[in-house]
Structure formats: C-alpha cells, structure tokens
Amino acid sequence: MADTDFVKVAEVGEISPGDMKTVKVGNEEILLVNVDGNIHACDDVCTHSYASLSEGDLDGEEVQCPLHGAIFNVTSGEVVTPPAVEALRMFEVRIEGSDILVGPAKG
C-alpha cells in the first residue's frame, strides 16, 4: 500500500480520550474515536439505518446509534447489540507527529 493512500484528517490534540469526531475523506464519512489514547477510525454511518454515530453516546469502546440504539465496538467494528447485524468498516490509522492520517478500509 502506497503512502499516498493515507490522508491527514485531524491532529491528535483535537480528539481527547473518550471523544470522537467525524471527518470526510472523499465521499466517506469516517468516525475518529480516541479510546484510552489510541485513535480508531470506522464508518460514521450506522449499518442498520442511516444515522450518524458521532451523534450517539460513546462509552469506552462502544458507541450507541442515536436512532435505534444499536451498539458497535469502535475498535473492531463488531455489532454489540441489535438491531444492527452488519459490522462497521474499520479504516487504517497512522499517527505521524501530531497528524492523524486515515487510509483504506481494512480487509
């Protein structure tokens, strides 16, 4: 994978532990989440019904969709509770200095 696949989307100081932020890369709405100082990137849109997860509640590694209450693990993308059944896509993340770079969706 070429380095050109990664795009700067934010700076580390913009997202404190326990916080999240939506960024746009091309047509993708990506949710950045700081879990205990580690930045994770996943789809911002719930796989059950179109809703922005960044408007939901974050509790540790879990984000709850504000529309129907589905809960996802933001470190793996896995569904924790229905009504969602499809996992979120996870994106590659690199930290270079204070820059957060997001790359392609993981396998």
Residue pairs with C-beta under 8 A, 6 or more apart in sequence:
1 92
1 103
1 104
5 103
5 104
6 92
6 94
6 101
6 102
6 103
7 25
7 101
7 102
7 103
8 99
8 100
8 101
9 23
9 25
9 30
9 32
9 100
9 101
9 102
10 21
10 23
10 32
10 99
10 100
11 98
11 99
11 100
12 39
12 95
12 98
12 99
12 100
13 98
14 21
14 100
15 21
15 32
15 33
15 34
15 39
15 100
16 34
17 34
17 35
17 36
17 37
18 34
18 35
18 58
19 33
19 34
19 58
20 31
20 32
20 33
20 34
20 53
20 54
20 58
20 63
20 74
21 31
21 32
21 54
22 29
22 30
22 31
22 32
22 44
22 52
22 54
23 29
23 30
23 32
23 102
24 30
25 102
28 43
29 43
29 44
29 45
29 52
30 41
30 42
30 43
30 44
30 91
30 102
31 41
31 42
31 43
31 44
31 53
31 54
31 63
31 74
32 39
32 40
32 41
32 93
32 100
32 102
33 39
33 40
33 41
33 42
33 58
33 63
33 74
35 60
35 61
35 74
35 75
38 75
39 93
39 95
39 100
40 74
40 75
40 90
40 93
41 90
41 91
41 92
41 93
41 102
42 53
42 72
42 74
42 77
42 88
42 89
42 90
42 91
43 53
43 77
43 88
43 89
44 52
44 53
44 54
45 51
45 52
45 53
46 52
46 53
46 65
46 67
46 68
46 70
46 72
46 84
47 70
47 79
47 84
47 85
47 86
47 87
47 88
48 65
48 67
48 68
48 70
48 82
48 83
48 84
48 85
48 86
49 65
49 67
49 68
51 65
51 66
51 67
51 68
52 66
53 63
53 65
53 66
53 72
53 88
55 66
56 63
56 64
56 65
56 66
57 63
57 64
57 66
58 64
58 74
61 73
61 74
61 75
62 71
62 72
62 73
62 74
62 80
63 71
63 72
63 74
64 70
64 71
65 71
65 72
65 84
68 83
68 84
69 81
69 83
70 79
70 81
70 82
70 83
70 84
71 79
71 80
71 81
72 78
72 79
72 80
72 84
72 87
72 88
73 80
74 88
76 87
76 90
77 87
77 88
77 89
77 90
78 87
79 85
79 86
79 87
89 105
89 106
90 105
90 106
91 102
91 103
91 104
91 105
91 106
92 102
92 103
92 104
92 105
92 106
93 100
93 101
93 102
93 103
94 100
94 101
94 103
95 101
